[in-house]
């Protein structure tokens, strides 16, 4: 009888342990899935956006960046979305041709797409890099629908990749540019992004007031015209010069 009771107790204990372990595994899986969902903006992924664009356009742009002539000589890189990709040629040539700048802007990108590109070679093989300018985040709100807390996690991850892959380079981190003709200044996200500045390797700069004051310099989603890029370059020039010389 005693042996039978012990057997029953042991069986009950074993079942209890298995049940507890199963519950724990489910809880861990749910927590992991929730964490991944919450941090989508910081999870590297290719951009699937194909609206009004031919299939394969995004990967083609990535490959063009990897094959850009003279990329190994770049002293400064601009990282971002279509606002960065669309730098006015006249302004770009005047401001950045002599310092061998490399444009890493890609249309429709959010932070997670920039991370994928950095993980797949776009910042590799740049031994002369001195400064990386980052302007990213508007598509996190408008396309991938990431909340401000996640956007800053994505921007922080980008800064981390740059520190890892180009530890010698300074980072000029720009506030997300306004859209809606100044109606949306991304104040919550920009307030969080500003806290990433460390006064050493990462410098934060907000030129949004100047962009808003420049009437007619952008469309409703924030794409700049020549005058807008002139304002961007002008406001950034002193800080960028100092960072390049350090």
C-alpha positions in Angstrom: 0.0 0.0 0.0 2.8 2.4 0.9 4.6 1.6 -2.3 1.4 2.3 -4.3 0.9 5.6 -2.5 4.5 6.7 -3.2 4.1 5.7 -6.8 0.9 7.8 -7.0 2.6 10.8 -5.4 5.7 10.5 -7.6 3.4 10.3 -10.7 1.5 13.4 -9.5 4.7 15.2 -8.9 6.1 14.3 -12.3 2.9 15.5 -14.0 3.0 18.7 -12.0 6.6 19.4 -13.1 5.7 18.7 -16.8 2.7 21.0 -16.6 4.7 23.8 -14.9 7.4 23.4 -17.6 4.8 23.6 -20.3 3.3 26.8 -18.8 6.8 28.3 -18.5 7.7 27.5 -22.1 4.4 29.0 -23.3 5.0 32.2 -21.2 8.6 32.5 -22.5 7.4 32.1 -26.1 4.6 34.7 -25.6 7.0 37.1 -24.0 9.5 36.6 -26.8 6.9 37.1 -29.5 5.6 40.2 -27.7 9.1 41.6 -27.4 9.8 41.0 -31.1 6.5 42.6 -32.1 7.3 45.6 -29.8 10.8 46.0 -31.2 10.0 45.6 -34.9 11.6 49.0 -35.6 14.9 47.6 -34.3 14.7 44.2 -36.1 16.7 44.3 -39.4 14.5 43.4 -42.4 14.6 44.1 -46.1 12.0 46.7 -47.2 8.9 45.0 -48.8 7.4 48.3 -49.9 6.6 48.1 -53.7 3.8 50.6 -54.1 4.2 52.5 -57.4 7.6 50.9 -57.8 8.9 47.9 -59.9 9.7 44.7 -58.2 13.3 44.5 -57.0 13.8 48.3 -56.9 14.9 48.3 -53.3 17.5 45.6 -53.6 18.8 47.2 -56.7 19.3 50.5 -54.8 21.2 48.6 -52.1 23.4 46.9 -54.7 24.1 50.3 -56.4 25.2 51.7 -53.0 27.6 48.7 -52.5 29.1 49.3 -56.0 29.2 53.1 -55.8 32.4 54.5 -57.5 35.0 55.6 -55.0 33.0 54.5 -51.9 36.1 53.4 -50.1 37.3 57.0 -50.1 34.1 58.3 -48.4 34.7 60.6 -45.4 31.1 61.2 -44.7 27.9 59.2 -45.2 24.3 60.3 -45.2 21.9 57.6 -43.9 18.2 57.8 -44.3 15.1 57.5 -46.5 13.9 59.3 -49.5 14.6 62.7 -48.0 18.3 61.7 -47.8 18.2 59.9 -51.2 16.8 63.0 -52.8 19.5 65.5 -52.0 19.5 68.2 -54.7 22.5 67.6 -57.0 23.5 71.3 -57.2 23.5 71.6 -53.4 25.2 68.2 -52.9 28.0 68.9 -55.3 28.7 72.3 -53.8 28.7 71.1 -50.2 29.9 67.6 -50.2 31.7 66.6 -53.4 35.1 67.7 -52.2 34.8 65.7 -48.9 33.8 62.6 -50.8 30.4 62.1 -49.3 28.4 58.9 -49.9 24.6 58.9 -50.0 23.0 55.9 -48.3 19.4 57.1 -48.5 16.8 54.8 -49.9 13.1 55.6 -50.6 10.5 54.4 -48.2 12.9 53.1 -45.6 12.2 52.9 -41.9 14.8 52.2 -39.2 14.5 48.4 -39.6 15.3 48.6 -43.3 18.4 50.8 -42.6 19.6 48.3 -40.1 19.3 45.5 -42.7 21.3 47.5 -45.1 24.0 48.3 -42.6 24.2 44.6 -41.6 24.6 43.8 -45.3 27.7 45.8 -46.2 26.7 49.4 -46.7 28.9 50.7 -44.0 31.7 48.2 -44.5 35.0 49.0 -46.2 35.0 52.7 -45.4 38.4 53.2 -43.6 38.4 57.0 -44.0 34.9 57.6 -42.6 34.8 60.5 -40.2 31.1 61.4 -39.8 27.8 59.6 -40.4 24.7 61.8 -40.7 21.4 60.1 -39.8 18.0 61.4 -40.6 15.4 58.6 -40.3 12.1 57.8 -38.7 9.3 59.5 -40.7 8.4 56.3 -42.5 8.3 54.4 -39.2 5.3 56.6 -38.4 3.8 56.9 -41.8 4.4 53.4 -43.3 5.4 50.8 -40.8 3.3 52.4 -38.0 5.8 52.1 -35.2 5.2 54.1 -32.0 7.7 56.7 -30.8 9.3 54.4 -28.2 10.0 51.8 -30.9 11.3 54.4 -33.3 13.9 55.5 -30.8 14.9 51.9 -30.3 15.5 51.6 -34.1 17.5 54.8 -34.2 19.5 53.6 -31.2 20.2 50.3 -32.9 21.5 52.1 -36.0 23.9 54.2 -33.8 25.0 50.9 -32.3 25.8 49.4 -35.7 27.8 52.4 -36.6 29.8 52.3 -33.4 30.5 48.6 -34.1 31.3 48.8 -37.8 33.0 52.3 -37.9 34.1 53.0 -34.3 36.3 55.9 -35.5 33.3 57.8 -36.9 31.3 60.5 -35.2 27.5 60.4 -35.6 25.4 63.5 -36.3 21.9 62.5 -35.4 19.2 64.7 -36.8 15.7 65.1 -35.5 13.0 63.6 -37.7 12.1 66.3 -40.2 8.6 67.8 -40.0 5.8 66.9 -42.4 2.3 68.2 -43.1 3.8 71.6 -43.8 5.0 71.8 -40.2 1.9 70.4 -38.6 3.7 67.2 -37.5 7.0 67.8 -35.9 7.4 64.3 -34.4 7.9 66.0 -31.0 7.6 62.8 -28.9 9.9 60.7 -31.0 12.4 63.6 -31.4 12.4 64.2 -27.7 13.4 60.6 -27.1 16.0 60.6 -30.0 17.7 63.6 -28.5 18.5 61.6 -25.4 20.7 59.3 -27.4 23.3 62.1 -27.7 26.3 61.5 -25.5 28.3 64.7 -26.1 31.2 62.7 -27.5 30.6 60.3 -30.4 26.9 61.1 -30.9 25.7 64.7 -31.5 22.0 65.6 -31.8 20.7 68.4 -34.0 17.2 69.7 -34.5 16.8 72.0 -37.5 13.0 71.7 -37.7 12.2 75.3 -36.9 14.4 76.5 -39.8 12.7 74.1 -42.1 9.2 75.2 -41.0 10.1 78.8 -41.4 11.2 78.2 -44.9 7.9 78.5 -46.6 7.4 76.3 -49.7 10.5 74.3 -49.2 8.8 70.9 -48.8 5.8 68.9 -49.9 3.2 67.6 -47.4 5.3 64.4 -46.5 8.5 66.4 -46.0 10.4 65.9 -49.3 12.6 69.0 -49.8 13.2 71.1 -52.8 16.5 72.9 -53.6 15.8 75.6 -51.1 15.1 73.1 -48.4 18.3 71.3 -49.0 20.2 74.6 -48.9 18.7 75.2 -45.4 19.6 71.7 -44.3 23.2 72.2 -45.5 23.5 75.7 -44.0 22.2 74.7 -40.6 24.4 71.6 -40.4 27.6 73.2 -41.9 29.3 74.5 -38.7 28.7 71.4 -36.6 29.6 69.1 -39.5 32.8 71.0 -40.1 33.8 70.8 -36.5 33.1 67.1 -36.3 35.1 66.4 -39.5 38.1 68.2 -38.0 38.1 66.5 -34.6 
